[in-house]
Amino acid sequence: MGETKNIFDYAKKELSQDAFLMWLFENYDCDEECIRDAAFMLLREFGIKADKDRIKTIKTDAQW
């Protein structure tokens, strides 16, 4: 597990909701259980079959 990333590394423009989603998904493996759970619950809400034991990495990209 890794250290929780800082949301302000992502929220650099007015697209703060996008920054929040990037931050959430890139913290899927952090030490904070509530953040990990939220990331996987949202992935499932998006229709993605997310299994904590099978996902090795999540990569996000900002809109352009």
PDBQT receptor file of N, H, CA, C and O in Angstrom, charges set to zero:
ATOM      1  N   MET A   1       0.841  -1.169   0.000  1.00  0.00    +0.000 N 
ATOM      2  CA  MET A   1       0.000   0.000   0.000  1.00  0.00    +0.000 C 
ATOM      3  C   MET A   1       0.887   1.234   0.000  1.00  0.00    +0.000 C 
ATOM      4  O   MET A   1       2.030   1.199   0.457  1.00  0.00    +0.000 OA
ATOM      5  N   GLY A   2       0.346   2.308  -0.514  1.00  0.00    +0.000 N 
ATOM      6  H   GLY A   2      -0.582   2.336  -0.885  1.00  0.00    +0.000 HD
ATOM      7  CA  GLY A   2       1.157   3.508  -0.606  1.00  0.00    +0.000 C 
ATOM      8  C   GLY A   2       0.573   4.666   0.165  1.00  0.00    +0.000 C 
ATOM      9  O   GLY A   2      -0.550   4.615   0.667  1.00  0.00    +0.000 OA
ATOM     10  N   GLU A   3       1.359   5.692   0.241  1.00  0.00    +0.000 N 
ATOM     11  H   GLU A   3       2.271   5.733  -0.166  1.00  0.00    +0.000 HD
ATOM     12  CA  GLU A   3       0.941   6.912   0.906  1.00  0.00    +0.000 C 
ATOM     13  C   GLU A   3      -0.139   7.602   0.069  1.00  0.00    +0.000 C 
ATOM     14  O   GLU A   3      -0.093   7.554  -1.160  1.00  0.00    +0.000 OA
ATOM     15  N   THR A   4      -1.104   8.239   0.723  1.00  0.00    +0.000 N 
ATOM     16  H   THR A   4      -1.141   8.278   1.722  1.00  0.00    +0.000 HD
ATOM     17  CA  THR A   4      -2.178   8.938   0.025  1.00  0.00    +0.000 C 
ATOM     18  C   THR A   4      -1.607  10.113  -0.752  1.00  0.00    +0.000 C 
ATOM     19  O   THR A   4      -0.850  10.920  -0.213  1.00  0.00    +0.000 OA
ATOM     20  N   LYS A   5      -1.979  10.199  -2.026  1.00  0.00    +0.000 N 
ATOM     21  H   LYS A   5      -2.594   9.543  -2.464  1.00  0.00    +0.000 HD
ATOM     22  CA  LYS A   5      -1.527  11.293  -2.874  1.00  0.00    +0.000 C 
ATOM     23  C   LYS A   5      -2.281  12.570  -2.514  1.00  0.00    +0.000 C 
ATOM     24  O   LYS A   5      -3.385  12.502  -1.973  1.00  0.00    +0.000 OA
ATOM     25  N   ASN A   6      -1.710  13.709  -2.801  1.00  0.00    +0.000 N 
ATOM     26  H   ASN A   6      -0.814  13.764  -3.240  1.00  0.00    +0.000 HD
ATOM     27  CA  ASN A   6      -2.292  14.994  -2.477  1.00  0.00    +0.000 C 
ATOM     28  C   ASN A   6      -3.242  15.427  -3.589  1.00  0.00    +0.000 C 
ATOM     29  O   ASN A   6      -2.847  15.451  -4.754  1.00  0.00    +0.000 OA
ATOM     30  N   ILE A   7      -4.495  15.771  -3.253  1.00  0.00    +0.000 N 
ATOM     31  H   ILE A   7      -4.816  15.752  -2.306  1.00  0.00    +0.000 HD
ATOM     32  CA  ILE A   7      -5.490  16.160  -4.265  1.00  0.00    +0.000 C 
ATOM     33  C   ILE A   7      -5.061  17.422  -5.011  1.00  0.00    +0.000 C 
ATOM     34  O   ILE A   7      -5.448  17.608  -6.165  1.00  0.00    +0.000 OA
ATOM     35  N   PHE A   8      -4.276  18.288  -4.382  1.00  0.00    +0.000 N 
ATOM     36  H   PHE A   8      -3.963  18.137  -3.445  1.00  0.00    +0.000 HD
ATOM     37  CA  PHE A   8      -3.869  19.522  -5.042  1.00  0.00    +0.000 C 
ATOM     38  C   PHE A   8      -2.821  19.288  -6.128  1.00  0.00    +0.000 C 
ATOM     39  O   PHE A   8      -2.498  20.210  -6.876  1.00  0.00    +0.000 OA
ATOM     40  N   ASP A   9      -2.289  18.076  -6.224  1.00  0.00    +0.000 N 
ATOM     41  H   ASP A   9      -2.552  17.327  -5.616  1.00  0.00    +0.000 HD
ATOM     42  CA  ASP A   9      -1.434  17.729  -7.354  1.00  0.00    +0.000 C 
ATOM     43  C   ASP A   9      -2.276  17.547  -8.617  1.00  0.00    +0.000 C 
ATOM     44  O   ASP A   9      -1.746  17.605  -9.727  1.00  0.00    +0.000 OA
ATOM     45  N   TYR A  10      -3.578  17.327  -8.456  1.00  0.00    +0.000 N 
ATOM     46  H   TYR A  10      -4.009  17.280  -7.555  1.00  0.00    +0.000 HD
ATOM     47  CA  TYR A  10      -4.481  17.088  -9.577  1.00  0.00    +0.000 C 
ATOM     48  C   TYR A  10      -5.372  18.301  -9.866  1.00  0.00    +0.000 C 
ATOM     49  O   TYR A  10      -5.666  18.578 -11.029  1.00  0.00    +0.000 OA
ATOM     50  N   ALA A  11      -5.804  19.023  -8.838  1.00  0.00    +0.000 N 
ATOM     51  H   ALA A  11      -5.565  18.798  -7.893  1.00  0.00    +0.000 HD
ATOM     52  CA  ALA A  11      -6.763  20.127  -8.986  1.00  0.00    +0.000 C 
ATOM     53  C   ALA A  11      -6.028  21.420  -9.305  1.00  0.00    +0.000 C 
ATOM     54  O   ALA A  11      -5.853  22.275  -8.437  1.00  0.00    +0.000 OA
ATOM     55  N   LYS A  12      -5.604  21.558 -10.545  1.00  0.00    +0.000 N 
ATOM     56  H   LYS A  12      -5.746  20.864 -11.250  1.00  0.00    +0.000 HD
ATOM     57  CA  LYS A  12      -4.826  22.730 -10.943  1.00  0.00    +0.000 C 
ATOM     58  C   LYS A  12      -5.655  23.730 -11.745  1.00  0.00    +0.000 C 
ATOM     59  O   LYS A  12      -5.218  24.862 -11.953  1.00  0.00    +0.000 OA
ATOM     60  N   LYS A  13      -6.828  23.336 -12.192  1.00  0.00    +0.000 N 
ATOM     61  H   LYS A  13      -7.183  22.417 -12.023  1.00  0.00    +0.000 HD
ATOM     62  CA  LYS A  13      -7.670  24.207 -13.005  1.00  0.00    +0.000 C 
ATOM     63  C   LYS A  13      -9.091  24.144 -12.487  1.00  0.00    +0.000 C 
ATOM     64  O   LYS A  13      -9.351  23.595 -11.416  1.00  0.00    +0.000 OA
ATOM     65  N   GLU A  14     -10.005  24.707 -13.249  1.00  0.00    +0.000 N 
ATOM     66  H   GLU A  14      -9.795  25.153 -14.118  1.00  0.00    +0.000 HD
ATOM     67  CA  GLU A  14     -11.408  24.734 -12.831  1.00  0.00    +0.000 C 
ATOM     68  C   GLU A  14     -12.074  23.360 -12.908  1.00  0.00    +0.000 C 
ATOM     69  O   GLU A  14     -13.215  23.215 -12.469  1.00  0.00    +0.000 OA
ATOM     70  N   LEU A  15     -11.411  22.374 -13.439  1.00  0.00    +0.000 N 
ATOM     71  H   LEU A  15     -10.484  22.491 -13.795  1.00  0.00    +0.000 HD
ATOM     72  CA  LEU A  15     -11.979  21.040 -13.567  1.00  0.00    +0.000 C 
ATOM     73  C   LEU A  15     -11.757  20.233 -12.283  1.00  0.00    +0.000 C 
ATOM     74  O   LEU A  15     -11.207  19.132 -12.314  1.00  0.00    +0.000 OA
ATOM     75  N   SER A  16     -12.190  20.794 -11.171  1.00  0.00    +0.000 N 
ATOM     76  H   SER A  16     -12.636  21.688 -11.146  1.00  0.00    +0.000 HD
ATOM     77  CA  SER A  16     -11.896  20.168  -9.879  1.00  0.00    +0.000 C 
ATOM     78  C   SER A  16     -12.605  18.837  -9.700  1.00  0.00    +0.000 C 
ATOM     79  O   SER A  16     -12.084  17.961  -9.010  1.00  0.00    +0.000 OA
ATOM     80  N   GLN A  17     -13.794  18.652 -10.306  1.00  0.00    +0.000 N 
ATOM     81  H   GLN A  17     -14.218  19.364 -10.867  1.00  0.00    +0.000 HD
ATOM     82  CA  GLN A  17     -14.461  17.351 -10.175  1.00  0.00    +0.000 C 
ATOM     83  C   GLN A  17     -13.657  16.271 -10.890  1.00  0.00    +0.000 C 
ATOM     84  O   GLN A  17     -13.589  15.135 -10.423  1.00  0.00    +0.000 OA
ATOM     85  N   ASP A  18     -13.050  16.620 -12.015  1.00  0.00    +0.000 N 
ATOM     86  H   ASP A  18     -13.105  17.544 -12.394  1.00  0.00    +0.000 HD
ATOM     87  CA  ASP A  18     -12.180  15.673 -12.708  1.00  0.00    +0.000 C 
ATOM     88  C   ASP A  18     -10.956  15.370 -11.855  1.00  0.00    +0.000 C 
ATOM     89  O   ASP A  18     -10.512  14.226 -11.765  1.00  0.00    +0.000 OA
ATOM     90  N   ALA A  19     -10.421  16.413 -11.233  1.00  0.00    +0.000 N 
ATOM     91  H   ALA A  19     -10.782  17.342 -11.306  1.00  0.00    +0.000 HD
ATOM     92  CA  ALA A  19      -9.257  16.231 -10.373  1.00  0.00    +0.000 C 
ATOM     93  C   ALA A  19      -9.599  15.317  -9.205  1.00  0.00    +0.000 C 
ATOM     94  O   ALA A  19      -8.790  14.475  -8.816  1.00  0.00    +0.000 OA
ATOM     95  N   PHE A  20     -10.785  15.478  -8.649  1.00  0.00    +0.000 N 
ATOM     96  H   PHE A  20     -11.442  16.162  -8.965  1.00  0.00    +0.000 HD
ATOM     97  CA  PHE A  20     -11.182  14.620  -7.537  1.00  0.00    +0.000 C 
ATOM     98  C   PHE A  20     -11.249  13.158  -7.974  1.00  0.00    +0.000 C 
ATOM     99  O   PHE A  20     -10.772  12.275  -7.261  1.00  0.00    +0.000 OA
ATOM    100  N   LEU A  21     -11.838  12.900  -9.141  1.00  0.00    +0.000 N 
ATOM    101  H   LEU A  21     -12.225  13.617  -9.720  1.00  0.00    +0.000 HD
ATOM    102  CA  LEU A  21     -11.924  11.522  -9.627  1.00  0.00    +0.000 C 
ATOM    103  C   LEU A  21     -10.542  10.945  -9.897  1.00  0.00    +0.000 C 
ATOM    104  O   LEU A  21     -10.282   9.785  -9.577  1.00  0.00    +0.000 OA
ATOM    105  N   MET A  22      -9.658  11.737 -10.478  1.00  0.00    +0.000 N 
ATOM    106  H   MET A  22      -9.869  12.680 -10.737  1.00  0.00    +0.000 HD
ATOM    107  CA  MET A  22      -8.284  11.265 -10.703  1.00  0.00    +0.000 C 
ATOM    108  C   MET A  22      -7.632  10.927  -9.370  1.00  0.00    +0.000 C 
ATOM    109  O   MET A  22      -7.023   9.868  -9.217  1.00  0.00    +0.000 OA
ATOM    110  N   TRP A  23      -7.763  11.829  -8.412  1.00  0.00    +0.000 N 
ATOM    111  H   TRP A  23      -8.258  12.690  -8.536  1.00  0.00    +0.000 HD
ATOM    112  CA  TRP A  23      -7.178  11.614  -7.085  1.00  0.00    +0.000 C 
ATOM    113  C   TRP A  23      -7.739  10.355  -6.440  1.00  0.00    +0.000 C 
ATOM    114  O   TRP A  23      -6.991   9.542  -5.897  1.00  0.00    +0.000 OA
ATOM    115  N   LEU A  24      -9.070  10.195  -6.500  1.00  0.00    +0.000 N 
ATOM    116  H   LEU A  24      -9.678  10.855  -6.941  1.00  0.00    +0.000 HD
ATOM    117  CA  LEU A  24      -9.713   9.041  -5.881  1.00  0.00    +0.000 C 
ATOM    118  C   LEU A  24      -9.219   7.741  -6.500  1.00  0.00    +0.000 C 
ATOM    119  O   LEU A  24      -8.817   6.826  -5.781  1.00  0.00    +0.000 OA
ATOM    120  N   PHE A  25      -9.245   7.650  -7.821  1.00  0.00    +0.000 N 
ATOM    121  H   PHE A  25      -9.571   8.393  -8.406  1.00  0.00    +0.000 HD
ATOM    122  CA  PHE A  25      -8.858   6.402  -8.475  1.00  0.00    +0.000 C 
ATOM    123  C   PHE A  25      -7.368   6.111  -8.340  1.00  0.00    +0.000 C 
ATOM    124  O   PHE A  25      -6.979   4.947  -8.247  1.00  0.00    +0.000 OA
ATOM    125  N   GLU A  26      -6.534   7.134  -8.327  1.00  0.00    +0.000 N 
ATOM    126  H   GLU A  26      -6.850   8.080  -8.403  1.00  0.00    +0.000 HD
ATOM    127  CA  GLU A  26      -5.103   6.881  -8.180  1.00  0.00    +0.000 C 
ATOM    128  C   GLU A  26      -4.710   6.570  -6.736  1.00  0.00    +0.000 C 
ATOM    129  O   GLU A  26      -3.571   6.189  -6.466  1.00  0.00    +0.000 OA
ATOM    130  N   ASN A  27      -5.654   6.734  -5.815  1.00  0.00    +0.000 N 
ATOM    131  H   ASN A  27      -6.579   7.044  -6.035  1.00  0.00    +0.000 HD
ATOM    132  CA  ASN A  27      -5.415   6.355  -4.422  1.00  0.00    +0.000 C 
ATOM    133  C   ASN A  27      -6.102   5.034  -4.073  1.00  0.00    +0.000 C 
ATOM    134  O   ASN A  27      -6.325   4.743  -2.898  1.00  0.00    +0.000 OA
ATOM    135  N   TYR A  28      -6.435   4.242  -5.076  1.00  0.00    +0.000 N 
ATOM    136  H   TYR A  28      -6.255   4.478  -6.031  1.00  0.00    +0.000 HD
ATOM    137  CA  TYR A  28      -7.132   2.977  -4.844  1.00  0.00    +0.000 C 
ATOM    138  C   TYR A  28      -6.329   2.030  -3.948  1.00  0.00    +0.000 C 
ATOM    139  O   TYR A  28      -6.897   1.101  -3.374  1.00  0.00    +0.000 OA
ATOM    140  N   ASP A  29      -5.035   2.251  -3.823  1.00  0.00    +0.000 N 
ATOM    141  H   ASP A  29      -4.574   3.006  -4.289  1.00  0.00    +0.000 HD
ATOM    142  CA  ASP A  29      -4.200   1.352  -3.026  1.00  0.00    +0.000 C 
ATOM    143  C   ASP A  29      -3.520   2.058  -1.852  1.00  0.00    +0.000 C 
ATOM    144  O   ASP A  29      -2.505   1.580  -1.344  1.00  0.00    +0.000 OA
ATOM    145  N   CYS A  30      -4.074   3.191  -1.420  1.00  0.00    +0.000 N 
ATOM    146  H   CYS A  30      -4.898   3.579  -1.832  1.00  0.00    +0.000 HD
ATOM    147  CA  CYS A  30      -3.455   3.936  -0.318  1.00  0.00    +0.000 C 
ATOM    148  C   CYS A  30      -3.753   3.264   1.029  1.00  0.00    +0.000 C 
ATOM    149  O   CYS A  30      -4.462   2.260   1.092  1.00  0.00    +0.000 OA
ATOM    150  N   ASP A  31      -3.209   3.826   2.080  1.00  0.00    +0.000 N 
ATOM    151  H   ASP A  31      -2.633   4.642   2.029  1.00  0.00    +0.000 HD
ATOM    152  CA  ASP A  31      -3.374   3.260   3.418  1.00  0.00    +0.000 C 
ATOM    153  C   ASP A  31      -4.758   3.531   4.020  1.00  0.00    +0.000 C 
ATOM    154  O   ASP A  31      -5.154   2.859   4.973  1.00  0.00    +0.000 OA
ATOM    155  N   GLU A  32      -5.489   4.494   3.486  1.00  0.00    +0.000 N 
ATOM    156  H   GLU A  32      -5.168   5.040   2.713  1.00  0.00    +0.000 HD
ATOM    157  CA  GLU A  32      -6.802   4.872   4.022  1.00  0.00    +0.000 C 
ATOM    158  C   GLU A  32      -7.892   3.959   3.457  1.00  0.00    +0.000 C 
ATOM    159  O   GLU A  32      -8.224   4.030   2.273  1.00  0.00    +0.000 OA
ATOM    160  N   GLU A  33      -8.441   3.107   4.315  1.00  0.00    +0.000 N 
ATOM    161  H   GLU A  33      -8.171   3.049   5.276  1.00  0.00    +0.000 HD
ATOM    162  CA  GLU A  33      -9.447   2.138   3.874  1.00  0.00    +0.000 C 
ATOM    163  C   GLU A  33     -10.680   2.808   3.276  1.00  0.00    +0.000 C 
ATOM    164  O   GLU A  33     -11.228   2.312   2.291  1.00  0.00    +0.000 OA
ATOM    165  N   CYS A  34     -11.126   3.923   3.848  1.00  0.00    +0.000 N 
ATOM    166  H   CYS A  34     -10.681   4.326   4.648  1.00  0.00    +0.000 HD
ATOM    167  CA  CYS A  34     -12.335   4.579   3.337  1.00  0.00    +0.000 C 
ATOM    168  C   CYS A  34     -12.126   5.110   1.915  1.00  0.00    +0.000 C 
ATOM    169  O   CYS A  34     -13.058   5.103   1.111  1.00  0.00    +0.000 OA
ATOM    170  N   ILE A  35     -10.908   5.570   1.599  1.00  0.00    +0.000 N 
ATOM    171  H   ILE A  35     -10.151   5.575   2.252  1.00  0.00    +0.000 HD
ATOM    172  CA  ILE A  35     -10.611   6.035   0.240  1.00  0.00    +0.000 C 
ATOM    173  C   ILE A  35     -10.587   4.860  -0.722  1.00  0.00    +0.000 C 
ATOM    174  O   ILE A  35     -11.155   4.933  -1.811  1.00  0.00    +0.000 OA
ATOM    175  N   ARG A  36      -9.933   3.778  -0.324  1.00  0.00    +0.000 N 
ATOM    176  H   ARG A  36      -9.471   3.719   0.561  1.00  0.00    +0.000 HD
ATOM    177  CA  ARG A  36      -9.897   2.574  -1.175  1.00  0.00    +0.000 C 
ATOM    178  C   ARG A  36     -11.314   2.081  -1.454  1.00  0.00    +0.000 C 
ATOM    179  O   ARG A  36     -11.655   1.789  -2.600  1.00  0.00    +0.000 OA
ATOM    180  N   ASP A  37     -12.141   1.988  -0.408  1.00  0.00    +0.000 N 
ATOM    181  H   ASP A  37     -11.864   2.225   0.523  1.00  0.00    +0.000 HD
ATOM    182  CA  ASP A  37     -13.519   1.514  -0.575  1.00  0.00    +0.000 C 
ATOM    183  C   ASP A  37     -14.314   2.425  -1.494  1.00  0.00    +0.000 C 
ATOM    184  O   ASP A  37     -15.072   1.947  -2.338  1.00  0.00    +0.000 OA
ATOM    185  N   ALA A  38     -14.146   3.739  -1.337  1.00  0.00    +0.000 N 
ATOM    186  H   ALA A  38     -13.529   4.127  -0.652  1.00  0.00    +0.000 HD
ATOM    187  CA  ALA A  38     -14.879   4.690  -2.180  1.00  0.00    +0.000 C 
ATOM    188  C   ALA A  38     -14.479   4.532  -3.647  1.00  0.00    +0.000 C 
ATOM    189  O   ALA A  38     -15.336   4.580  -4.530  1.00  0.00    +0.000 OA
ATOM    190  N   ALA A  39     -13.193   4.347  -3.911  1.00  0.00    +0.000 N 
ATOM    191  H   ALA A  39     -12.497   4.308  -3.194  1.00  0.00    +0.000 HD
ATOM    192  CA  ALA A  39     -12.730   4.187  -5.296  1.00  0.00    +0.000 C 
ATOM    193  C   ALA A  39     -13.366   2.962  -5.931  1.00  0.00    +0.000 C 
ATOM    194  O   ALA A  39     -13.839   3.030  -7.066  1.00  0.00    +0.000 OA
ATOM    195  N   PHE A  40     -13.383   1.847  -5.220  1.00  0.00    +0.000 N 
ATOM    196  H   PHE A  40     -12.998   1.792  -4.298  1.00  0.00    +0.000 HD
ATOM    197  CA  PHE A  40     -13.934   0.628  -5.797  1.00  0.00    +0.000 C 
ATOM    198  C   PHE A  40     -15.459   0.672  -5.895  1.00  0.00    +0.000 C 
ATOM    199  O   PHE A  40     -16.034   0.122  -6.834  1.00  0.00    +0.000 OA
ATOM    200  N   MET A  41     -16.111   1.318  -4.940  1.00  0.00    +0.000 N 
ATOM    201  H   MET A  41     -15.644   1.765  -4.177  1.00  0.00    +0.000 HD
ATOM    202  CA  MET A  41     -17.574   1.455  -5.031  1.00  0.00    +0.000 C 
ATOM    203  C   MET A  41     -17.947   2.291  -6.248  1.00  0.00    +0.000 C 
ATOM    204  O   MET A  41     -18.905   1.964  -6.949  1.00  0.00    +0.000 OA
ATOM    205  N   LEU A  42     -17.202   3.369  -6.513  1.00  0.00    +0.000 N 
ATOM    206  H   LEU A  42     -16.424   3.635  -5.945  1.00  0.00    +0.000 HD
ATOM    207  CA  LEU A  42     -17.509   4.211  -7.662  1.00  0.00    +0.000 C 
ATOM    208  C   LEU A  42     -17.218   3.493  -8.975  1.00  0.00    +0.000 C 
ATOM    209  O   LEU A  42     -17.978   3.623  -9.935  1.00  0.00    +0.000 OA
ATOM    210  N   LEU A  43     -16.129   2.739  -9.022  1.00  0.00    +0.000 N 
ATOM    211  H   LEU A  43     -15.513   2.633  -8.242  1.00  0.00    +0.000 HD
ATOM    212  CA  LEU A  43     -15.867   1.941 -10.227  1.00  0.00    +0.000 C 
ATOM    213  C   LEU A  43     -17.024   0.993 -10.511  1.00  0.00    +0.000 C 
ATOM    214  O   LEU A  43     -17.445   0.854 -11.660  1.00  0.00    +0.000 OA
ATOM    215  N   ARG A  44     -17.540   0.342  -9.474  1.00  0.00    +0.000 N 
ATOM    216  H   ARG A  44     -17.198   0.455  -8.541  1.00  0.00    +0.000 HD
ATOM    217  CA  ARG A  44     -18.676  -0.569  -9.655  1.00  0.00    +0.000 C 
ATOM    218  C   ARG A  44     -19.921   0.192 -10.100  1.00  0.00    +0.000 C 
ATOM    219  O   ARG A  44     -20.687  -0.309 -10.924  1.00  0.00    +0.000 OA
ATOM    220  N   GLU A  45     -20.134   1.398  -9.566  1.00  0.00    +0.000 N 
ATOM    221  H   GLU A  45     -19.512   1.805  -8.897  1.00  0.00    +0.000 HD
ATOM    222  CA  GLU A  45     -21.273   2.223 -10.000  1.00  0.00    +0.000 C 
ATOM    223  C   GLU A  45     -21.163   2.599 -11.472  1.00  0.00    +0.000 C 
ATOM    224  O   GLU A  45     -22.175   2.752 -12.155  1.00  0.00    +0.000 OA
ATOM    225  N   PHE A  46     -19.932   2.748 -11.959  1.00  0.00    +0.000 N 
ATOM    226  H   PHE A  46     -19.110   2.624 -11.404  1.00  0.00    +0.000 HD
ATOM    227  CA  PHE A  46     -19.696   3.042 -13.373  1.00  0.00    +0.000 C 
ATOM    228  C   PHE A  46     -19.837   1.799 -14.245  1.00  0.00    +0.000 C 
ATOM    229  O   PHE A  46     -19.703   1.878 -15.466  1.00  0.00    +0.000 OA
ATOM    230  N   GLY A  47     -20.105   0.653 -13.623  1.00  0.00    +0.000 N 
ATOM    231  H   GLY A  47     -20.214   0.589 -12.631  1.00  0.00    +0.000 HD
ATOM    232  CA  GLY A  47     -20.282  -0.579 -14.376  1.00  0.00    +0.000 C 
ATOM    233  C   GLY A  47     -18.995  -1.346 -14.610  1.00  0.00    +0.000 C 
ATOM    234  O   GLY A  47     -18.966  -2.264 -15.429  1.00  0.00    +0.000 OA
ATOM    235  N   ILE A  48     -17.953  -0.996 -13.919  1.00  0.00    +0.000 N 
ATOM    236  H   ILE A  48     -17.978  -0.250 -13.253  1.00  0.00    +0.000 HD
ATOM    237  CA  ILE A  48     -16.668  -1.679 -14.069  1.00  0.00    +0.000 C 
ATOM    238  C   ILE A  48     -16.567  -2.732 -12.977  1.00  0.00    +0.000 C 
ATOM    239  O   ILE A  48     -16.683  -2.432 -11.788  1.00  0.00    +0.000 OA
ATOM    240  N   LYS A  49     -16.350  -3.958 -13.396  1.00  0.00    +0.000 N 
ATOM    241  H   LYS A  49     -16.255  -4.202 -14.361  1.00  0.00    +0.000 HD
ATOM    242  CA  LYS A  49     -16.242  -5.058 -12.430  1.00  0.00    +0.000 C 
ATOM    243  C   LYS A  49     -14.877  -4.968 -11.757  1.00  0.00    +0.000 C 
ATOM    244  O   LYS A  49     -13.886  -5.513 -12.242  1.00  0.00    +0.000 OA
ATOM    245  N   ALA A  50     -14.854  -4.267 -10.629  1.00  0.00    +0.000 N 
ATOM    246  H   ALA A  50     -15.660  -3.824 -10.234  1.00  0.00    +0.000 HD
ATOM    247  CA  ALA A  50     -13.597  -3.992  -9.938  1.00  0.00    +0.000 C 
ATOM    248  C   ALA A  50     -13.430  -4.930  -8.754  1.00  0.00    +0.000 C 
ATOM    249  O   ALA A  50     -14.234  -4.920  -7.822  1.00  0.00    +0.000 OA
ATOM    250  N   ASP A  51     -12.400  -5.726  -8.796  1.00  0.00    +0.000 N 
ATOM    251  H   ASP A  51     -11.746  -5.735  -9.553  1.00  0.00    +0.000 HD
ATOM    252  CA  ASP A  51     -12.063  -6.649  -7.716  1.00  0.00    +0.000 C 
ATOM    253  C   ASP A  51     -10.741  -6.186  -7.119  1.00  0.00    +0.000 C 
ATOM    254  O   ASP A  51      -9.722  -6.148  -7.809  1.00  0.00    +0.000 OA
ATOM    255  N   LYS A  52     -10.756  -5.833  -5.837  1.00  0.00    +0.000 N 
ATOM    256  H   LYS A  52     -11.584  -5.864  -5.276  1.00  0.00    +0.000 HD
ATOM    257  CA  LYS A  52      -9.569  -5.281  -5.176  1.00  0.00    +0.000 C 
ATOM    258  C   LYS A  52      -8.351  -6.189  -5.296  1.00  0.00    +0.000 C 
ATOM    259  O   LYS A  52      -7.221  -5.705  -5.349  1.00  0.00    +0.000 OA
ATOM    260  N   ASP A  53      -8.566  -7.479  -5.340  1.00  0.00    +0.000 N 
ATOM    261  H   ASP A  53      -9.484  -7.873  -5.298  1.00  0.00    +0.000 HD
ATOM    262  CA  ASP A  53      -7.451  -8.415  -5.385  1.00  0.00    +0.000 C 
ATOM    263  C   ASP A  53      -6.860  -8.573  -6.787  1.00  0.00    +0.000 C 
ATOM    264  O   ASP A  53      -5.731  -9.043  -6.931  1.00  0.00    +0.000 OA
ATOM    265  N   ARG A  54      -7.602  -8.192  -7.807  1.00  0.00    +0.000 N 
ATOM    266  H   ARG A  54      -8.519  -7.811  -7.690  1.00  0.00    +0.000 HD
ATOM    267  CA  ARG A  54      -7.129  -8.414  -9.176  1.00  0.00    +0.000 C 
ATOM    268  C   ARG A  54      -6.570  -7.169  -9.850  1.00  0.00    +0.000 C 
ATOM    269  O   ARG A  54      -5.793  -7.285 -10.798  1.00  0.00    +0.000 OA
ATOM    270  N   ILE A  55      -6.945  -5.983  -9.385  1.00  0.00    +0.000 N 
ATOM    271  H   ILE A  55      -7.576  -5.889  -8.615  1.00  0.00    +0.000 HD
ATOM    272  CA  ILE A  55      -6.452  -4.756 -10.010  1.00  0.00    +0.000 C 
ATOM    273  C   ILE A  55      -5.052  -4.465  -9.505  1.00  0.00    +0.000 C 
ATOM    274  O   ILE A  55      -4.822  -4.376  -8.299  1.00  0.00    +0.000 OA
ATOM    275  N   LYS A  56      -4.126  -4.318 -10.428  1.00  0.00    +0.000 N 
ATOM    276  H   LYS A  56      -4.313  -4.390 -11.408  1.00  0.00    +0.000 HD
ATOM    277  CA  LYS A  56      -2.728  -4.057 -10.089  1.00  0.00    +0.000 C 
ATOM    278  C   LYS A  56      -2.385  -2.575 -10.165  1.00  0.00    +0.000 C 
ATOM    279  O   LYS A  56      -1.540  -2.091  -9.413  1.00  0.00    +0.000 OA
ATOM    280  N   THR A  57      -3.043  -1.852 -11.077  1.00  0.00    +0.000 N 
ATOM    281  H   THR A  57      -3.730  -2.245 -11.688  1.00  0.00    +0.000 HD
ATOM    282  CA  THR A  57      -2.764  -0.425 -11.232  1.00  0.00    +0.000 C 
ATOM    283  C   THR A  57      -3.966   0.269 -11.875  1.00  0.00    +0.000 C 
ATOM    284  O   THR A  57      -4.712  -0.331 -12.649  1.00  0.00    +0.000 OA
ATOM    285  N   ILE A  58      -4.129   1.527 -11.539  1.00  0.00    +0.000 N 
ATOM    286  H   ILE A  58      -3.523   2.014 -10.910  1.00  0.00    +0.000 HD
ATOM    287  CA  ILE A  58      -5.140   2.371 -12.177  1.00  0.00    +0.000 C 
ATOM    288  C   ILE A  58      -4.411   3.614 -12.649  1.00  0.00    +0.000 C 
ATOM    289  O   ILE A  58      -3.735   4.276 -11.862  1.00  0.00    +0.000 OA
ATOM    290  N   LYS A  59      -4.542   3.933 -13.914  1.00  0.00    +0.000 N 
ATOM    291  H   LYS A  59      -5.091   3.396 -14.554  1.00  0.00    +0.000 HD
ATOM    292  CA  LYS A  59      -3.905   5.111 -14.508  1.00  0.00    +0.000 C 
ATOM    293  C   LYS A  59      -4.993   6.043 -14.996  1.00  0.00    +0.000 C 
ATOM    294  O   LYS A  59      -5.911   5.614 -15.696  1.00  0.00    +0.000 OA
ATOM    295  N   THR A  60      -4.905   7.311 -14.638  1.00  0.00    +0.000 N 
ATOM    296  H   THR A  60      -4.159   7.660 -14.070  1.00  0.00    +0.000 HD
ATOM    297  CA  THR A  60      -5.863   8.303 -15.092  1.00  0.00    +0.000 C 
ATOM    298  C   THR A  60      -5.147   9.349 -15.927  1.00  0.00    +0.000 C 
ATOM    299  O   THR A  60      -3.934   9.527 -15.814  1.00  0.00    +0.000 OA
ATOM    300  N   ASP A  61      -5.907  10.038 -16.764  1.00  0.00    +0.000 N 
ATOM    301  H   ASP A  61      -6.893   9.894 -16.855  1.00  0.00    +0.000 HD
ATOM    302  CA  ASP A  61      -5.388  11.140 -17.559  1.00  0.00    +0.000 C 
ATOM    303  C   ASP A  61      -6.365  12.301 -17.455  1.00  0.00    +0.000 C 
ATOM    304  O   ASP A  61      -7.579  12.100 -17.409  1.00  0.00    +0.000 OA
ATOM    305  N   ALA A  62      -5.837  13.498 -17.418  1.00  0.00    +0.000 N 
ATOM    306  H   ALA A  62      -4.851  13.661 -17.456  1.00  0.00    +0.000 HD
ATOM    307  CA  ALA A  62      -6.675  14.687 -17.380  1.00  0.00    +0.000 C 
ATOM    308  C   ALA A  62      -7.301  14.927 -18.759  1.00  0.00    +0.000 C 
ATOM    309  O   ALA A  62      -6.777  14.485 -19.781  1.00  0.00    +0.000 OA
ATOM    310  N   GLN A  63      -8.422  15.627 -18.761  1.00  0.00    +0.000 N 
ATOM    311  H   GLN A  63      -8.848  15.986 -17.930  1.00  0.00    +0.000 HD
ATOM    312  CA  GLN A  63      -9.053  16.010 -20.032  1.00  0.00    +0.000 C 
ATOM    313  C   GLN A  63      -8.124  16.956 -20.778  1.00  0.00    +0.000 C 
ATOM    314  O   GLN A  63      -7.313  17.658 -20.174  1.00  0.00    +0.000 OA
ATOM    315  N   TRP A  64      -8.253  16.964 -22.084  1.00  0.00    +0.000 N 
ATOM    316  H   TRP A  64      -8.912  16.395 -22.575  1.00  0.00    +0.000 HD
ATOM    317  CA  TRP A  64      -7.480  17.895 -22.877  1.00  0.00    +0.000 C 
ATOM    318  C   TRP A  64      -8.353  18.525 -23.929  1.00  0.00    +0.000 C 
ATOM    319  O   TRP A  64      -7.880  19.350 -24.710  1.00  0.00    +0.000 OA
TER     320      TRP A  64
